[in-house]
Amino acid sequence: MRSDSEFDLIARYFSWPAPAGMLGVGDDCALLPVSHGFQMAVSSDMLVEGQHFFADVDPADLGYKALAVNLSDLAAMGARPVACTLALSIPRIDHDWLKAFSEGFQTLSRQAQCPLVGGDTTRNPAGVVISVTVMGEVRRNHALRRDAAKVGDDIWVTGHLGSAELALRMLQGRLPADAARLAAARPVLERPWPRLRFGQRLAGMAHAALDISDGLLQDLGHILRASQCGADLTFDRIPAAPVLDGLDEALRRDMILAGGDCYELCFTASPKRREQIQATARLLDVPVSRIGVVVRGDALRVLDADGNPLPHGPGGYDHFRAAGTP
């Protein structure tokens, strides 16, 4: 019996029809249209077994998340998805694993209207490595850049923070197992939903934005450094996931401020946009919270309800400082 080649695997699991006007899987390059008056937005992310996901993760969840984390970058720029590519390196051919991974990836691809138009497969005895590149389009001069925050801007976040970090710490054994809490928090870690529609509405409304992948303080810090300003956050305004209720307060605070992998949006906007932002959030059924203000200087302070600074670490995840499993 003939063994499967990489071309057989691509044809079997990843050859999906491209939309009209595109050239997709099967040629040397994909061909994509760009609307008049728009710019192309491109982002790539890599997921490595043992670094970003557990070896025993459900492959359908892994396929979904591999695309989700990239789509979240498009959301943070205010871009509409156009297409994506997938490079997949695996230690061996496992048809059950590939089928589930493909179905998870394709589920979100269809939901987000982001067709797969190319990529590569190869063998890697050391484990699974996934690289996804997404391409989107955003109206010229409307992209939400990190260097566009202004002193006096409100600082906002979508959703609730801390669930993914709680699930991760329990799965790593860094926190005692709690079946009920883990069941509530794990879907946020393994199947985050990118805020695409809301991000697209923010383009032209907000000034600066990014998605929270490595922790609120660390990621907001990227905006502040690029924009050469500081921020005051009011901790009680930061929307904590209900699953954190009842935890030790210092632990809870750390997961809210430093917990990553939630892929919510953090953005800044003029106070004049408050009603418009809230109306858009209601229309799209997206929770939003105004958590602070951009200030002069370079300090990032977290304050209690009375305006007193709260202690906090630098917070956030770093690929080269981190050790051990995800």
One Martini backbone bead per residue (centre of mass of N, CA, C, O) as a GRO file, in nm:
protein
  326
    1MET     BB    1   0.097   0.036   0.022
    2ARG     BB    2   0.071   0.362  -0.007
    3SER     BB    3   0.204   0.624   0.127
    4ASP     BB    4   0.174   0.916   0.270
    5SER     BB    5   0.186   1.235   0.164
    6GLU     BB    6   0.180   1.568   0.189
    7PHE     BB    7  -0.025   1.592  -0.048
    8ASP     BB    8  -0.235   1.403   0.068
    9LEU     BB    9  -0.291   1.562   0.328
   10ILE     BB   10  -0.380   1.824   0.197
   11ALA     BB   11  -0.609   1.705   0.024
   12ARG     BB   12  -0.769   1.572   0.270
   13TYR     BB   13  -0.760   1.832   0.503
   14PHE     BB   14  -0.676   2.134   0.327
   15SER     BB   15  -0.878   2.133   0.064
   16TRP     BB   16  -1.042   2.425   0.015
   17PRO     BB   17  -1.248   2.627  -0.121
   18ALA     BB   18  -1.222   2.916  -0.280
   19PRO     BB   19  -1.325   3.204  -0.332
   20ALA     BB   20  -1.421   3.417  -0.537
   21GLY     BB   21  -1.117   3.568  -0.668
   22MET     BB   22  -0.942   3.324  -0.572
   23LEU     BB   23  -0.628   3.160  -0.507
   24GLY     BB   24  -0.547   2.862  -0.364
   25VAL     BB   25  -0.493   2.562  -0.309
   26GLY     BB   26  -0.223   2.431  -0.548
   27ASP     BB   27  -0.013   2.657  -0.562
   28ASP     BB   28   0.256   2.864  -0.519
   29CYS     BB   29   0.027   3.084  -0.484
   30ALA     BB   30  -0.174   3.309  -0.364
   31LEU     BB   31  -0.471   3.497  -0.464
   32LEU     BB   32  -0.555   3.838  -0.367
   33PRO     BB   33  -0.777   4.073  -0.294
   34VAL     BB   34  -0.802   4.442  -0.279
   35SER     BB   35  -0.959   4.694  -0.174
   36HIS     BB   36  -1.040   4.997  -0.236
   37GLY     BB   37  -0.883   5.189   0.020
   38PHE     BB   38  -0.704   4.954   0.129
   39GLN     BB   39  -0.528   4.753   0.362
   40MET     BB   40  -0.299   4.516   0.445
   41ALA     BB   41  -0.325   4.266   0.702
   42VAL     BB   42  -0.055   4.097   0.883
   43SER     BB   43  -0.027   3.774   1.067
   44SER     BB   44   0.188   3.580   1.291
   45ASP     BB   45   0.179   3.247   1.449
   46MET     BB   46   0.322   3.028   1.700
   47LEU     BB   47   0.284   2.676   1.790
   48VAL     BB   48   0.425   2.484   2.065
   49GLU     BB   49   0.488   2.202   2.195
   50GLY     BB   50   0.513   2.271   2.548
   51GLN     BB   51   0.465   2.598   2.520
   52HIS     BB   52   0.136   2.640   2.415
   53PHE     BB   53   0.071   2.324   2.449
   54PHE     BB   54  -0.060   2.028   2.514
   55ALA     BB   55  -0.023   1.705   2.404
   56ASP     BB   56  -0.345   1.629   2.503
   57VAL     BB   57  -0.498   1.801   2.333
   58ASP     BB   58  -0.758   1.875   2.160
   59PRO     BB   59  -0.736   1.900   1.821
   60ALA     BB   60  -0.984   2.080   1.772
   61ASP     BB   61  -0.900   2.304   1.965
   62LEU     BB   62  -0.626   2.359   1.832
   63GLY     BB   63  -0.729   2.442   1.553
   64TYR     BB   64  -0.897   2.677   1.651
   65LYS     BB   65  -0.673   2.839   1.810
   66ALA     BB   66  -0.467   2.881   1.583
   67LEU     BB   67  -0.664   3.091   1.449
   68ALA     BB   68  -0.768   3.277   1.677
   69VAL     BB   69  -0.499   3.427   1.756
   70ASN     BB   70  -0.483   3.567   1.476
   71LEU     BB   71  -0.760   3.705   1.454
   72SER     BB   72  -0.711   3.888   1.700
   73ASP     BB   73  -0.511   4.072   1.553
   74LEU     BB   74  -0.715   4.185   1.353
   75ALA     BB   75  -0.906   4.304   1.562
   76ALA     BB   76  -0.685   4.504   1.684
   77MET     BB   77  -0.678   4.659   1.383
   78GLY     BB   78  -0.971   4.654   1.238
   79ALA     BB   79  -0.989   4.390   1.065
   80ARG     BB   80  -1.076   4.200   0.787
   81PRO     BB   81  -1.098   3.897   0.687
   82VAL     BB   82  -0.959   3.702   0.405
   83ALA     BB   83  -0.706   3.503   0.488
   84CYS     BB   84  -0.513   3.187   0.517
   85THR     BB   85  -0.232   3.009   0.658
   86LEU     BB   86  -0.072   2.670   0.694
   87ALA     BB   87   0.180   2.538   0.911
   88LEU     BB   88   0.262   2.181   0.956
   89SER     BB   89   0.424   2.001   1.223
   90ILE     BB   90   0.481   1.643   1.254
   91PRO     BB   91   0.580   1.328   1.380
   92ARG     BB   92   0.312   1.194   1.252
   93ILE     BB   93   0.066   0.997   1.110
   94ASP     BB   94  -0.269   1.100   1.226
   95HIS     BB   95  -0.585   1.083   1.122
   96ASP     BB   96  -0.751   1.159   1.369
   97TRP     BB   97  -0.600   1.416   1.437
   98LEU     BB   98  -0.626   1.561   1.161
   99LYS     BB   99  -0.932   1.567   1.147
  100ALA     BB  100  -0.982   1.732   1.404
  101PHE     BB  101  -0.805   1.973   1.342
  102SER     BB  102  -0.943   2.050   1.077
  103GLU     BB  103  -1.228   2.097   1.196
  104GLY     BB  104  -1.152   2.323   1.393
  105PHE     BB  105  -1.034   2.517   1.185
  106GLN     BB  106  -1.283   2.525   0.989
  107THR     BB  107  -1.494   2.635   1.178
  108LEU     BB  108  -1.362   2.920   1.210
  109SER     BB  109  -1.319   2.988   0.916
  110ARG     BB  110  -1.622   3.008   0.855
  111GLN     BB  111  -1.718   3.204   1.076
  112ALA     BB  112  -1.487   3.431   0.980
  113GLN     BB  113  -1.430   3.435   0.678
  114CYS     BB  114  -1.131   3.255   0.657
  115PRO     BB  115  -0.970   3.123   0.420
  116LEU     BB  116  -0.782   2.862   0.309
  117VAL     BB  117  -0.482   2.917   0.072
  118GLY     BB  118  -0.234   2.776   0.233
  119GLY     BB  119   0.096   2.601   0.276
  120ASP     BB  120   0.232   2.339   0.502
  121THR     BB  121   0.406   2.019   0.536
  122THR     BB  122   0.578   1.830   0.803
  123ARG     BB  123   0.836   1.672   0.975
  124ASN     BB  124   0.857   1.639   1.354
  125PRO     BB  125   0.986   1.455   1.612
  126ALA     BB  126   0.949   1.674   1.858
  127GLY     BB  127   0.668   1.784   1.739
  128VAL     BB  128   0.426   2.023   1.737
  129VAL     BB  129   0.398   2.273   1.472
  130ILE     BB  130   0.236   2.599   1.439
  131SER     BB  131   0.165   2.812   1.147
  132VAL     BB  132  -0.008   3.122   1.119
  133THR     BB  133  -0.152   3.323   0.855
  134VAL     BB  134  -0.304   3.640   0.835
  135MET     BB  135  -0.543   3.818   0.625
  136GLY     BB  136  -0.639   4.160   0.587
  137GLU     BB  137  -0.865   4.450   0.594
  138VAL     BB  138  -0.817   4.813   0.601
  139ARG     BB  139  -0.882   5.116   0.612
  140ARG     BB  140  -0.722   5.375   0.529
  141ASN     BB  141  -0.616   5.520   0.830
  142HIS     BB  142  -0.780   5.297   1.047
  143ALA     BB  143  -0.579   5.166   1.201
  144LEU     BB  144  -0.495   5.010   1.515
  145ARG     BB  145  -0.242   5.146   1.676
  146ARG     BB  146  -0.001   5.160   1.933
  147ASP     BB  147   0.095   5.483   1.868
  148ALA     BB  148  -0.215   5.644   1.926
  149ALA     BB  149  -0.219   5.735   2.199
  150LYS     BB  150  -0.376   5.973   2.430
  151VAL     BB  151  -0.392   6.207   2.638
  152GLY     BB  152  -0.708   6.130   2.803
  153ASP     BB  153  -0.771   5.862   2.740
  154ASP     BB  154  -0.949   5.597   2.742
  155ILE     BB  155  -0.961   5.271   2.897
  156TRP     BB  156  -1.031   4.951   2.750
  157VAL     BB  157  -1.228   4.643   2.785
  158THR     BB  158  -1.311   4.328   2.705
  159GLY     BB  159  -1.482   4.140   2.893
  160HIS     BB  160  -1.300   3.894   3.087
  161LEU     BB  161  -1.057   3.827   3.338
  162GLY     BB  162  -0.860   3.506   3.421
  163SER     BB  163  -0.958   3.226   3.320
  164ALA     BB  164  -0.717   3.115   3.156
  165GLU     BB  165  -0.513   3.128   3.389
  166LEU     BB  166  -0.657   2.934   3.577
  167ALA     BB  167  -0.655   2.687   3.393
  168LEU     BB  168  -0.350   2.671   3.349
  169ARG     BB  169  -0.260   2.634   3.648
  170MET     BB  170  -0.417   2.371   3.690
  171LEU     BB  171  -0.290   2.203   3.455
  172GLN     BB  172   0.010   2.252   3.579
  173GLY     BB  173  -0.017   2.241   3.913
  174ARG     BB  174  -0.015   2.542   4.054
  175LEU     BB  175  -0.307   2.454   4.125
  176PRO     BB  176  -0.558   2.328   4.265
  177ALA     BB  177  -0.795   2.123   4.193
  178ASP     BB  178  -1.115   2.237   4.033
  179ALA     BB  179  -1.366   2.123   3.860
  180ALA     BB  180  -1.561   2.365   3.835
  181ARG     BB  181  -1.360   2.584   3.754
  182LEU     BB  182  -1.234   2.439   3.512
  183ALA     BB  183  -1.495   2.407   3.344
  184ALA     BB  184  -1.534   2.725   3.321
  185ALA     BB  185  -1.230   2.808   3.211
  186ARG     BB  186  -1.124   2.626   2.970
  187PRO     BB  187  -1.273   2.741   2.716
  188VAL     BB  188  -1.111   3.010   2.714
  189LEU     BB  189  -0.835   2.876   2.654
  190GLU     BB  190  -0.926   2.677   2.395
  191ARG     BB  191  -1.189   2.888   2.284
  192PRO     BB  192  -1.140   3.165   2.171
  193TRP     BB  193  -1.305   3.475   2.083
  194PRO     BB  194  -1.273   3.687   1.841
  195ARG     BB  195  -1.324   4.053   1.810
  196LEU     BB  196  -1.400   4.133   1.509
  197ARG     BB  197  -1.653   4.317   1.486
  198PHE     BB  198  -1.564   4.519   1.700
  199GLY     BB  199  -1.292   4.599   1.580
  200GLN     BB  200  -1.410   4.715   1.315
  201ARG     BB  201  -1.577   4.941   1.463
  202LEU     BB  202  -1.321   5.085   1.594
  203ALA     BB  203  -1.241   5.181   1.336
  204GLY     BB  204  -1.226   5.533   1.376
  205MET     BB  205  -1.279   5.546   1.705
  206ALA     BB  206  -1.021   5.455   1.798
  207HIS     BB  207  -0.674   5.468   1.853
  208ALA     BB  208  -0.578   5.214   2.030
  209ALA     BB  209  -0.469   4.859   2.002
  210LEU     BB  210  -0.507   4.523   2.154
  211ASP     BB  211  -0.438   4.201   2.248
  212ILE     BB  212  -0.470   3.968   2.519
  213SER     BB  213  -0.193   3.740   2.557
  214ASP     BB  214   0.027   3.839   2.814
  215GLY     BB  215  -0.127   4.061   2.960
  216LEU     BB  216  -0.242   4.358   3.053
  217LEU     BB  217   0.017   4.511   3.141
  218GLN     BB  218   0.203   4.426   2.913
  219ASP     BB  219   0.023   4.512   2.671
  220LEU     BB  220  -0.031   4.804   2.751
  221GLY     BB  221   0.273   4.877   2.755
  222HIS     BB  222   0.303   4.885   2.447
  223ILE     BB  223   0.131   5.133   2.401
  224LEU     BB  224   0.280   5.331   2.590
  225ARG     BB  225   0.558   5.320   2.457
  226ALA     BB  226   0.468   5.392   2.165
  227SER     BB  227   0.311   5.668   2.287
  228GLN     BB  228   0.453   5.810   2.524
  229CYS     BB  229   0.302   5.700   2.798
  230GLY     BB  230   0.063   5.663   3.052
  231ALA     BB  231  -0.119   5.501   3.340
  232ASP     BB  232  -0.445   5.475   3.504
  233LEU     BB  233  -0.577   5.221   3.706
  234THR     BB  234  -0.885   5.073   3.816
  235PHE     BB  235  -0.928   4.779   3.956
  236ASP     BB  236  -1.249   4.766   4.005
  237ARG     BB  237  -1.300   4.800   3.677
  238ILE     BB  238  -1.188   4.535   3.623
  239PRO     BB  239  -1.302   4.252   3.454
  240ALA     BB  240  -1.380   3.980   3.629
  241ALA     BB  241  -1.406   3.662   3.646
  242PRO     BB  242  -1.629   3.477   3.828
  243VAL     BB  243  -1.434   3.225   3.879
  244LEU     BB  244  -1.255   3.406   4.094
  245ASP     BB  245  -1.433   3.387   4.314
  246GLY     BB  246  -1.283   3.339   4.642
  247LEU     BB  247  -1.006   3.407   4.606
  248ASP     BB  248  -0.722   3.511   4.664
  249GLU     BB  249  -0.648   3.836   4.619
  250ALA     BB  250  -0.358   3.822   4.507
  251LEU     BB  251  -0.419   3.605   4.298
  252ARG     BB  252  -0.646   3.745   4.149
  253ARG     BB  253  -0.487   3.997   4.064
  254ASP     BB  254  -0.270   3.850   3.898
  255MET     BB  255  -0.467   3.721   3.686
  256ILE     BB  256  -0.583   3.991   3.581
  257LEU     BB  257  -0.301   4.145   3.513
  258ALA     BB  258  -0.118   3.871   3.394
  259GLY     BB  259  -0.317   3.720   3.232
  260GLY     BB  260  -0.347   3.528   2.956
  261ASP     BB  261  -0.518   3.394   2.673
  262CYS     BB  262  -0.796   3.575   2.612
  263TYR     BB  263  -0.833   3.783   2.364
  264GLU     BB  264  -0.887   4.058   2.442
  265LEU     BB  265  -0.955   4.398   2.424
  266CYS     BB  266  -0.735   4.683   2.421
  267PHE     BB  267  -0.831   5.035   2.444
  268THR     BB  268  -0.829   5.367   2.305
  269ALA     BB  269  -1.025   5.675   2.376
  270SER     BB  270  -1.215   5.921   2.359
  271PRO     BB  271  -1.454   6.051   2.570
  272LYS     BB  272  -1.648   6.123   2.322
  273ARG     BB  273  -1.690   5.788   2.264
  274ARG     BB  274  -1.857   5.643   2.482
  275GLU     BB  275  -2.144   5.608   2.365
  276GLN     BB  276  -2.054   5.466   2.104
  277ILE     BB  277  -1.919   5.224   2.233
  278GLN     BB  278  -2.162   5.122   2.400
  279ALA     BB  279  -2.355   5.088   2.161
  280THR     BB  280  -2.183   4.882   2.006
  281ALA     BB  281  -2.172   4.671   2.230
  282ARG     BB  282  -2.476   4.620   2.243
  283LEU     BB  283  -2.520   4.538   1.947
  284LEU     BB  284  -2.284   4.293   1.980
  285ASP     BB  285  -2.265   4.169   2.266
  286VAL     BB  286  -2.023   4.335   2.425
  287PRO     BB  287  -1.827   4.359   2.682
  288VAL     BB  288  -1.749   4.673   2.850
  289SER     BB  289  -1.464   4.854   3.006
  290ARG     BB  290  -1.371   5.129   3.202
  291ILE     BB  291  -1.028   5.140   3.356
  292GLY     BB  292  -0.898   5.425   3.248
  293VAL     BB  293  -0.606   5.645   3.189
  294VAL     BB  294  -0.422   5.854   3.000
  295VAL     BB  295  -0.092   5.976   3.077
  296ARG     BB  296   0.164   6.133   3.169
  297GLY     BB  297   0.445   5.977   3.103
  298ASP     BB  298   0.558   5.618   3.212
  299ALA     BB  299   0.346   5.523   3.409
  300LEU     BB  300   0.195   5.221   3.559
  301ARG     BB  301  -0.101   5.234   3.742
  302VAL     BB  302  -0.260   5.076   4.028
  303LEU     BB  303  -0.576   5.145   4.170
  304ASP     BB  304  -0.783   5.214   4.401
  305ALA     BB  305  -1.082   5.364   4.489
  306ASP     BB  306  -0.889   5.602   4.639
  307GLY     BB  307  -0.603   5.622   4.465
  308ASN     BB  308  -0.424   5.390   4.556
  309PRO     BB  309  -0.160   5.207   4.525
  310LEU     BB  310  -0.099   4.888   4.396
  311PRO     BB  311   0.043   4.599   4.411
  312HIS     BB  312   0.270   4.482   4.144
  313GLY     BB  313   0.386   4.320   3.899
  314PRO     BB  314   0.487   4.307   3.576
  315GLY     BB  315   0.375   4.089   3.422
  316GLY     BB  316   0.346   3.829   3.219
  317TYR     BB  317   0.458   3.684   2.914
  318ASP     BB  318   0.770   3.509   2.822
  319HIS     BB  319   0.931   3.305   2.598
  320PHE     BB  320   1.238   3.336   2.733
  321ARG     BB  321   1.158   3.311   3.047
  322ALA     BB  322   1.000   3.074   3.018
  323ALA     BB  323   0.912   2.760   3.173
  324GLY     BB  324   0.800   2.486   3.050
  325THR     BB  325   0.490   2.440   3.027
  326PRO     BB  326   0.185   2.596   2.941
   0.00000   0.00000   0.00000
